[in-house]
Amino acid sequence: MESERYVPDLNAVQRGIVTRLVEQGLLYGTILLPTALLKEIEAQAKGGLASGMAALEELNKLRDFEREGLVKLEVVEVKDRDVDDAVRRVAKERGAVIVTGDRVQALVAAAMGVEVFFAGEYRPAKLKFEEYFDENTMSIHLKEGDVPKAKKGRPGEWEMVKLSSEPLTATELEKMALEILETAKSRKDAYVEVDRPGTTVVQLGKYRIVITRPPLSEGWEITAVRPIAKLRLEDYDLPEKLIRRLEERAEGILIAGAPGAGKTTFAQALTEYYARKGKVVKTIESPRDMVLPPSVTQYSKEHSSIKELYAILLLSRPDYTIFDEMRTDEDFKLYMDLRMAGIGMVGVVHATTPIDAVQRLIGRVELGMIPSIVDTIIFIDSGSVAKVYELQMTVKLPTGLKEADLARPVVEVRDFLSGELEYEIYTWGEQTMVVPVKRVARRGEEKVLSYVYRVLPEAVSVEIKDGVVTVTVPKWAGKNVMKKAKKLRKLEDRIGMKIKVKYE
């Protein structure tokens, strides 16, 4: 037993491979720990990284195993600053076996003639946090000092449910976090998107997990989100007119909605729809939480720069790029640059109303460019498509203005299905105006009615339609109408409409 020597690398320590092999009886004898490895683990732990904390936890377990007589630990002084170099040097000089879950490390060590114990993917039956999920759970919310809670239901129709009467402790949450991190680093369907002091974001299969801890938050917190439904575009029962637009015309799309409304679920369904149509589709996500077929390449914004993503997408020329969770000016600039380069873009944004999605562009994009960049807005509410807008550019007199010399470029926002004009966007001086047309028209009608009743108080009714004001008066008022003919002609000039008088 004493003749067996092993050198774990950083990957093996962070993932808990060494202790797992000891517990299974597959690793015994002496475990050599290069000082470069210990210094790296210390630096990560002091930096607040969860990976460093996980590695320290692993070393403490190994010390417990040593006290139980299962293994012997020996610290080896090395001058190498690079951890992988130090591990390979110690293994070669001491005739030890390298323990790793890193395929590159294993291949390099083998090329140097060093024996390697390569640990592949590890998948425990069920992680502790998964015990809080059932088939109706959308997300779980675990907070130090508070009872575990879960959102149950579906987007737009959920309730917060207490899962236990016992508050969670920091120790329980830390163990859960280390278990999540260890598993994420050993599975092919998982990756650590972010690991910063106080914050770790993990995509673990279908779960998106956010872990916060001091100093960022006052205590440990774990939030895990899971999509409860995976829908196809056909499941949304969209009108044929909208399907045709998505297939043939719409190439600058914004999917908008409130948090939890089902935006990403719809974006995922649209992505798969385009992929089934034979389109080349790629995604930009942060984190990569959409579950998509292998034909769709998913890029992480956390692991690359905006410039790098732009270069990659410009060179690979996908038919469509799905940009999930656009928030910053850089995100919108990347969307705009790729759209102007001829790539079909679908962006996902937070918005409480459909028009809010358009207003996210104002100030970031020149007004005249907006319809060239975004031509379709799909608003999601409670998991369904609640509103669809189309954007068009025209030169006209904005609604409510009368003087012809005030005509200007106007972005029209129309209900796509009915064609009804709902908003106009134009500049007035240095200010960009987003004007609800119905409200302006209603105020205009109210003014016209007040003018007509002042001239003809005997009017029974006044109707405004297609630029014509039809006034109905009783037959006995005919002489009064004739006397007020000049006033009526002046009123026509004032309101810019023709006045027609009917008798009953």
C-alpha positions as CSV (number, residue, x, y, z in Angstrom):
1,M,0.0,0.0,0.0
2,E,2.8,2.4,0.9
3,S,4.5,1.9,-2.5
4,E,1.6,3.5,-4.4
5,R,2.1,7.2,-5.1
6,Y,-0.4,9.6,-6.7
7,V,-0.2,13.3,-7.7
8,P,-3.6,15.0,-8.1
9,D,-3.8,18.1,-10.3
10,L,-6.0,21.1,-9.7
11,N,-8.8,19.7,-11.7
12,A,-8.9,16.5,-9.6
13,V,-8.9,18.4,-6.3
14,Q,-11.6,20.9,-7.4
15,R,-13.9,18.2,-8.7
16,G,-13.6,16.0,-5.6
17,I,-12.1,13.2,-7.7
18,V,-9.4,12.2,-5.2
19,T,-11.7,11.7,-2.2
20,R,-14.2,9.9,-4.3
21,L,-11.6,7.4,-5.5
22,V,-10.4,6.9,-1.9
23,E,-13.9,6.2,-0.7
24,Q,-14.4,3.7,-3.5
25,G,-11.1,1.9,-2.6
26,L,-9.5,2.7,-5.9
27,L,-6.8,5.0,-4.6
28,Y,-4.6,4.2,-1.6
29,G,-1.0,4.8,-0.6
30,T,0.7,8.2,-0.6
31,I,-0.8,11.3,-2.1
32,L,1.8,13.9,-3.1
33,L,0.8,17.5,-3.0
34,P,3.1,20.0,-4.9
35,T,3.4,23.4,-3.1
36,A,2.5,25.1,-6.4
37,L,-0.9,23.3,-6.2
38,L,-1.5,24.4,-2.6
39,K,-0.6,28.0,-3.4
40,E,-3.0,28.1,-6.3
41,I,-5.8,26.7,-4.2
42,E,-5.0,29.3,-1.4
43,A,-5.1,32.1,-3.9
44,Q,-8.4,31.1,-5.4
45,A,-10.0,30.6,-1.9
46,K,-8.7,34.1,-0.7
47,G,-10.1,35.5,-3.9
48,G,-13.6,34.3,-2.9
49,L,-13.9,31.8,-5.8
50,A,-16.1,28.8,-5.2
51,S,-13.6,26.6,-7.0
52,G,-11.0,27.5,-4.4
53,M,-13.3,26.8,-1.5
54,A,-14.3,23.4,-3.1
55,A,-10.6,22.5,-3.4
56,L,-9.9,23.4,0.3
57,E,-12.8,21.3,1.3
58,E,-11.3,18.4,-0.6
59,L,-7.9,18.8,1.1
60,N,-9.6,18.8,4.5
61,K,-11.3,15.5,3.6
62,L,-8.0,14.0,2.6
63,R,-6.5,15.0,6.0
64,D,-9.5,13.2,7.6
65,F,-8.7,10.1,5.5
66,E,-5.1,10.3,6.6
67,R,-6.1,10.3,10.2
68,E,-8.2,7.2,9.5
69,G,-5.2,5.5,8.0
70,L,-6.7,5.3,4.5
71,V,-4.0,7.4,2.8
72,K,-0.8,9.3,3.6
73,L,-0.3,12.9,2.5
74,E,3.1,14.4,1.6
75,V,3.8,18.0,0.6
76,V,6.5,18.3,-2.1
77,E,8.4,21.6,-2.4
78,V,8.7,22.6,-6.1
79,K,9.9,25.8,-7.8
80,D,7.5,25.6,-10.8
81,R,5.0,28.4,-10.9
82,D,2.7,26.6,-13.3
83,V,0.6,24.1,-11.5
84,D,0.3,21.5,-14.3
85,D,4.1,21.7,-14.9
86,A,4.7,21.1,-11.2
87,V,2.3,18.1,-11.1
88,R,4.0,16.5,-14.1
89,R,7.5,17.2,-12.7
90,V,6.7,15.6,-9.3
91,A,5.0,12.6,-10.9
92,K,8.0,12.0,-13.2
93,E,10.6,12.4,-10.5
94,R,8.9,10.3,-7.9
95,G,7.5,7.7,-10.2
96,A,3.9,8.6,-9.2
97,V,0.6,8.4,-11.0
98,I,-1.2,11.7,-12.0
99,V,-4.8,11.8,-11.1
100,T,-6.9,14.1,-13.3
101,G,-10.2,14.7,-15.0
102,D,-8.6,17.0,-17.6
103,R,-8.1,15.2,-20.9
104,V,-5.4,17.6,-22.1
105,Q,-3.4,17.1,-18.9
106,A,-3.8,13.3,-19.3
107,L,-2.6,13.4,-22.9
108,V,0.4,15.6,-22.2
109,A,1.4,13.5,-19.2
110,A,1.2,10.3,-21.3
111,A,3.3,11.9,-24.0
112,M,6.0,12.5,-21.3
113,G,5.9,8.9,-20.2
114,V,4.0,9.6,-17.0
115,E,1.3,7.1,-15.8
116,V,-2.1,8.7,-15.6
117,F,-5.3,7.8,-13.8
118,F,-8.0,9.6,-15.9
119,A,-11.3,10.1,-14.2
120,G,-14.1,10.6,-16.7
121,E,-17.6,12.1,-16.2
122,Y,-19.2,11.7,-12.8
123,R,-22.9,11.9,-12.4
124,P,-24.4,11.2,-8.9
125,A,-28.0,9.9,-8.9
126,K,-29.4,13.1,-7.4
127,L,-28.0,16.3,-6.0
128,K,-29.2,17.7,-2.7
129,F,-30.8,20.8,-4.3
130,E,-32.7,18.6,-6.8
131,E,-34.7,17.2,-3.9
132,Y,-36.6,20.5,-3.7
133,F,-37.9,20.2,-7.2
134,D,-41.0,18.4,-8.4
135,E,-42.7,18.4,-11.8
136,N,-44.5,21.7,-11.1
137,T,-41.5,23.6,-9.8
138,M,-40.2,26.5,-11.8
139,S,-37.4,27.6,-9.4
140,I,-36.2,27.2,-5.9
141,H,-34.9,29.9,-3.6
142,L,-32.6,28.8,-0.8
143,K,-31.4,31.5,1.6
144,E,-29.3,31.3,4.7
145,G,-31.5,31.9,7.8
146,D,-34.7,31.5,5.8
147,V,-36.9,28.5,5.0
148,P,-36.5,26.9,1.5
149,K,-39.1,28.2,-1.0
150,A,-40.2,27.4,-4.5
151,K,-42.1,29.0,-7.3
152,K,-44.7,26.4,-8.5
153,G,-46.9,26.7,-11.6
154,R,-46.3,28.1,-15.0
155,P,-45.2,31.5,-16.4
156,G,-47.8,34.1,-15.4
157,E,-49.6,31.6,-13.1
158,W,-47.4,30.7,-10.2
159,E,-47.3,30.9,-6.4
160,M,-44.4,30.9,-3.9
161,V,-44.5,27.8,-1.7
162,K,-42.6,27.1,1.5
163,L,-40.9,23.7,1.3
164,S,-40.0,23.3,5.0
165,S,-40.5,25.0,8.3
166,E,-36.7,24.7,9.2
167,P,-34.5,27.6,8.2
168,L,-31.4,26.7,6.1
169,T,-27.9,27.2,7.7
170,A,-24.8,28.5,6.0
171,T,-23.2,25.1,6.3
172,E,-26.0,23.4,4.5
173,L,-25.9,25.8,1.6
174,E,-22.1,25.7,1.4
175,K,-22.2,21.9,1.1
176,M,-24.9,22.2,-1.6
177,A,-22.8,24.8,-3.5
178,L,-19.7,22.7,-3.4
179,E,-21.6,19.6,-4.6
180,I,-23.0,21.6,-7.5
181,L,-19.6,23.0,-8.4
182,E,-17.9,19.6,-8.2
183,T,-20.6,18.0,-10.4
184,A,-20.6,20.8,-12.9
185,K,-16.8,20.4,-13.5
186,S,-17.2,16.7,-14.2
187,R,-20.2,16.6,-16.6
188,K,-20.3,17.2,-20.3
189,D,-23.7,18.9,-20.1
190,A,-22.6,21.4,-17.4
191,Y,-20.3,24.3,-17.2
192,V,-19.3,27.1,-14.8
193,E,-20.3,30.3,-16.5
194,V,-19.1,32.7,-13.8
195,D,-16.9,32.2,-10.8
196,R,-16.1,35.5,-9.1
197,P,-15.6,36.6,-5.5
198,G,-19.1,36.3,-4.1
199,T,-20.8,35.0,-7.2
200,T,-20.9,31.7,-9.1
201,V,-23.3,30.9,-12.0
202,V,-23.6,27.3,-13.2
203,Q,-25.5,25.7,-16.0
204,L,-26.1,22.1,-14.8
205,G,-28.0,20.2,-17.4
206,K,-31.5,21.8,-17.5
207,Y,-30.8,23.9,-14.3
208,R,-29.5,27.4,-14.3
209,I,-28.0,28.0,-10.8
210,V,-26.9,31.3,-9.2
211,I,-24.9,31.1,-6.0
212,T,-24.1,34.2,-4.0
213,R,-22.2,34.5,-0.8
214,P,-20.3,37.0,1.3
215,P,-18.9,39.6,0.6
216,L,-21.4,40.2,-2.2
217,S,-24.4,39.1,-0.2
218,E,-24.8,39.1,3.6
219,G,-25.3,35.3,3.6
220,W,-25.3,32.3,1.3
221,E,-28.0,32.0,-1.3
222,I,-28.8,29.5,-4.0
223,T,-31.3,30.1,-6.8
224,A,-32.0,27.4,-9.3
225,V,-34.3,27.8,-12.2
226,R,-35.6,25.0,-14.5
227,P,-37.8,25.3,-17.5
228,I,-41.0,23.3,-16.8
229,A,-42.1,23.1,-20.4
230,K,-40.2,22.7,-23.7
231,L,-42.5,24.1,-26.4
232,R,-42.4,24.0,-30.2
233,L,-43.4,27.1,-32.1
234,E,-46.5,25.2,-33.3
235,D,-47.7,24.9,-29.6
236,Y,-48.2,28.7,-29.5
237,D,-51.0,28.5,-32.2
238,L,-49.7,31.5,-34.0
239,P,-51.7,33.1,-36.8
240,E,-50.6,32.0,-40.3
241,K,-49.9,35.7,-41.1
242,L,-47.3,35.8,-38.3
243,I,-45.8,32.5,-39.3
244,R,-45.2,33.8,-42.8
245,R,-43.6,36.9,-41.5
246,L,-41.2,35.0,-39.3
247,E,-40.3,32.8,-42.3
248,E,-40.1,35.4,-45.1
249,R,-39.8,39.0,-43.9
250,A,-38.9,39.4,-40.2
251,E,-35.1,39.6,-39.8
252,G,-34.8,42.1,-37.0
253,I,-37.0,40.7,-34.1
254,L,-37.3,41.7,-30.5
255,I,-38.9,39.2,-28.1
256,A,-40.1,41.3,-25.1
257,G,-41.8,40.6,-21.8
258,A,-41.6,40.9,-18.1
259,P,-39.3,38.6,-16.1
260,G,-40.7,35.1,-15.9
261,A,-43.2,35.7,-18.7
262,G,-41.8,33.0,-21.0
263,K,-39.5,35.0,-23.3
264,T,-36.6,32.6,-23.4
265,T,-39.0,29.6,-23.8
266,F,-40.4,31.3,-26.9
267,A,-37.0,32.2,-28.2
268,Q,-35.9,28.6,-27.8
269,A,-39.0,27.4,-29.7
270,L,-38.3,29.9,-32.5
271,T,-34.6,28.8,-32.6
272,E,-35.6,25.2,-33.1
273,Y,-38.2,26.2,-35.7
274,Y,-35.5,27.9,-37.8
275,A,-33.1,25.0,-37.3
276,R,-35.8,22.6,-38.5
277,K,-36.2,24.8,-41.6
278,G,-32.6,24.1,-42.5
279,K,-31.4,27.6,-41.4
280,V,-27.9,28.0,-39.8
281,V,-28.7,29.3,-36.3
282,K,-26.4,30.4,-33.5
283,T,-27.1,31.8,-30.1
284,I,-25.5,34.3,-27.7
285,E,-26.4,33.6,-24.1
286,S,-25.4,34.5,-20.6
287,P,-25.5,31.9,-19.3
288,R,-26.1,29.2,-21.9
289,D,-29.4,27.9,-20.6
290,M,-31.4,27.1,-23.7
291,V,-31.8,23.4,-24.5
292,L,-31.2,23.2,-28.3
293,P,-30.4,20.5,-30.9
294,P,-26.7,19.9,-31.8
295,S,-27.1,21.8,-35.1
296,V,-27.3,25.0,-33.1
297,T,-24.1,26.5,-31.8
298,Q,-24.4,28.2,-28.4
299,Y,-21.9,31.0,-27.6
300,S,-21.4,32.4,-24.1
301,K,-21.0,36.1,-23.6
302,E,-19.2,35.4,-20.3
303,H,-16.3,33.6,-22.0
304,S,-15.6,36.0,-24.9
305,S,-15.6,39.7,-25.7
306,I,-18.1,41.5,-27.8
307,K,-15.5,42.0,-30.5
308,E,-14.7,38.3,-30.6
309,L,-18.3,37.4,-30.9
310,Y,-18.8,39.9,-33.7
311,A,-15.8,38.6,-35.6
312,I,-16.9,34.9,-35.2
313,L,-20.5,35.6,-36.3
314,L,-19.5,37.8,-39.2
315,L,-17.1,35.2,-40.5
316,S,-19.5,32.2,-40.0
317,R,-22.5,34.1,-41.4
318,P,-25.4,32.3,-39.7
319,D,-28.9,32.9,-41.2
320,Y,-30.1,33.8,-37.7
321,T,-28.5,34.7,-34.4
322,I,-30.6,34.5,-31.2
323,F,-29.3,37.0,-28.6
324,D,-30.8,36.1,-25.2
325,E,-31.1,38.7,-22.4
326,M,-29.9,41.9,-24.1
327,R,-29.2,44.5,-21.4
328,T,-26.2,46.7,-21.9
329,D,-25.3,49.3,-24.6
330,E,-22.7,46.8,-25.8
331,D,-25.4,44.2,-26.3
332,F,-27.5,46.5,-28.4
333,K,-24.5,47.7,-30.4
334,L,-23.6,44.1,-31.2
335,Y,-27.2,43.3,-32.2
336,M,-27.2,46.4,-34.4
337,D,-23.8,45.8,-36.1
338,L,-24.7,42.2,-36.9
339,R,-28.1,43.2,-38.2
340,M,-26.6,45.8,-40.5
341,A,-24.2,43.2,-41.7
342,G,-27.2,41.2,-43.1
343,I,-27.5,38.6,-40.3
344,G,-31.1,37.9,-39.1
345,M,-31.3,38.8,-35.5
346,V,-33.6,37.8,-32.7
347,G,-33.1,39.7,-29.4
348,V,-34.7,39.0,-26.0
349,V,-35.3,42.0,-23.8
350,H,-37.1,42.9,-20.6
351,A,-40.1,45.1,-21.1
352,T,-43.3,45.6,-19.1
353,T,-45.3,46.8,-22.1
354,P,-44.9,46.1,-25.8
355,I,-43.9,49.7,-26.6
356,D,-41.2,49.6,-23.9
357,A,-39.2,47.3,-26.2
358,V,-39.0,50.0,-28.8
359,Q,-38.0,52.6,-26.2
360,R,-35.0,50.4,-25.2
361,L,-33.6,51.3,-28.7
362,I,-34.2,55.1,-28.4
363,G,-30.9,56.8,-27.5
364,R,-28.9,53.7,-28.6
365,V,-29.9,53.8,-32.2
366,E,-30.6,56.7,-34.6
367,L,-34.3,57.1,-35.0
368,G,-34.2,56.6,-38.8
369,M,-32.2,53.4,-38.4
370,I,-34.7,51.7,-36.0
371,P,-37.0,50.1,-38.6
372,S,-33.9,48.8,-40.5
373,I,-32.6,47.1,-37.3
374,V,-35.9,46.0,-35.7
375,D,-38.9,45.3,-37.9
376,T,-41.0,43.0,-35.6
377,I,-41.7,43.1,-31.9
378,I,-43.2,40.0,-30.2
379,F,-44.5,40.7,-26.7
380,I,-44.9,37.6,-24.4
381,D,-47.2,37.6,-21.5
382,S,-48.0,34.6,-19.3
383,G,-46.3,32.3,-21.7
384,S,-48.3,33.4,-24.7
385,V,-47.9,35.8,-27.6
386,A,-49.9,38.8,-26.4
387,K,-49.0,41.5,-29.0
388,V,-47.1,41.8,-32.3
389,Y,-45.9,45.1,-33.6
390,E,-44.3,45.9,-37.0
391,L,-42.2,49.0,-37.5
392,Q,-42.2,51.1,-40.6
393,M,-40.5,54.4,-41.6
394,T,-42.4,57.1,-43.4
395,V,-42.4,60.9,-44.0
396,K,-45.7,62.5,-42.9
397,L,-47.4,65.0,-40.7
398,P,-47.6,63.5,-37.2
399,T,-51.1,62.8,-36.0
400,G,-52.6,65.8,-34.2
401,L,-50.5,68.4,-36.1
402,K,-52.1,70.6,-38.7
403,E,-49.5,72.6,-40.5
404,A,-48.1,70.9,-43.5
405,D,-44.6,72.3,-43.0
406,L,-44.3,70.2,-39.8
407,A,-44.1,67.0,-41.8
408,R,-41.0,64.9,-40.8
409,P,-39.6,61.3,-40.7
410,V,-41.9,59.2,-38.5
411,V,-41.5,55.7,-37.3
412,E,-44.9,54.0,-37.3
413,V,-45.6,51.3,-34.8
414,R,-48.6,49.2,-36.0
415,D,-50.4,46.2,-34.7
416,F,-49.2,43.6,-37.1
417,L,-52.4,41.5,-37.2
418,S,-54.9,44.4,-37.6
419,G,-52.6,46.9,-39.3
420,E,-53.9,49.6,-36.9
421,L,-51.5,52.5,-36.2
422,E,-50.8,52.6,-32.4
423,Y,-47.7,54.8,-31.9
424,E,-45.7,57.3,-33.8
425,I,-42.1,58.1,-33.0
426,Y,-40.5,61.3,-34.2
427,T,-38.1,64.1,-33.2
428,W,-39.4,67.4,-31.9
429,G,-36.6,69.8,-31.5
430,E,-34.0,67.8,-29.6
431,Q,-36.5,65.4,-28.0
432,T,-37.7,62.1,-29.3
433,M,-41.4,61.7,-28.9
434,V,-43.2,58.4,-28.5
435,V,-46.8,59.3,-29.1
436,P,-49.9,57.0,-28.6
437,V,-51.9,57.8,-31.7
438,K,-55.3,56.6,-30.3
439,R,-54.9,59.1,-27.4
440,V,-54.0,61.9,-29.7
441,A,-56.9,61.1,-32.1
442,R,-59.3,60.9,-29.1
443,R,-58.2,64.3,-27.9
444,G,-58.6,65.7,-31.4
445,E,-62.1,64.3,-31.7
446,E,-63.1,65.8,-28.4
447,K,-61.9,69.2,-29.6
448,V,-63.8,68.9,-32.9
449,L,-67.0,67.9,-31.0
450,S,-66.7,70.9,-28.7
451,Y,-66.2,73.3,-31.7
452,V,-69.2,71.9,-33.5
453,Y,-71.5,72.1,-30.5
454,R,-70.5,75.7,-29.9
455,V,-71.6,76.6,-33.5
456,L,-74.6,74.3,-33.6
457,P,-75.9,73.7,-30.0
458,E,-79.1,72.2,-31.5
459,A,-77.2,69.3,-33.0
460,V,-78.6,65.9,-32.1
461,S,-75.4,63.9,-32.9
462,V,-71.9,64.4,-34.3
463,E,-70.0,61.6,-36.0
464,I,-66.4,61.7,-37.2
465,K,-65.3,59.2,-39.9
466,D,-62.7,59.2,-42.7
467,G,-62.0,62.9,-42.2
468,V,-65.7,63.9,-42.5
469,V,-67.7,65.4,-39.6
470,T,-71.4,64.5,-40.0
471,V,-73.7,66.6,-37.9
472,T,-77.3,65.6,-37.5
473,V,-79.8,68.4,-36.6
474,P,-83.6,68.4,-36.4
475,K,-85.5,69.7,-39.4
476,W,-86.8,72.8,-37.5
477,A,-83.1,74.0,-37.2
478,G,-82.7,74.4,-40.9
479,K,-82.9,78.2,-40.9
480,N,-80.3,78.4,-38.1
481,V,-77.9,76.2,-40.1
482,M,-78.2,78.5,-43.1
483,K,-77.5,81.5,-41.0
484,K,-74.3,79.9,-39.6
485,A,-72.9,78.8,-43.0
486,K,-69.9,81.1,-42.8
487,K,-69.1,80.0,-39.3
488,L,-69.2,76.4,-40.5
489,R,-66.8,77.1,-43.4
490,K,-64.4,78.8,-41.0
491,L,-64.7,75.8,-38.7
492,E,-63.8,73.4,-41.6
493,D,-60.6,75.4,-42.2
494,R,-59.8,75.3,-38.5
495,I,-60.2,71.6,-38.0
496,G,-59.1,70.5,-41.5
497,M,-62.2,68.4,-42.1
498,K,-65.3,68.7,-44.2
499,I,-68.6,69.2,-42.3
500,K,-71.7,67.6,-43.6
501,V,-75.1,68.5,-42.1
502,K,-78.0,66.0,-42.0
503,Y,-81.6,66.6,-41.0
504,E,-84.0,64.3,-39.2
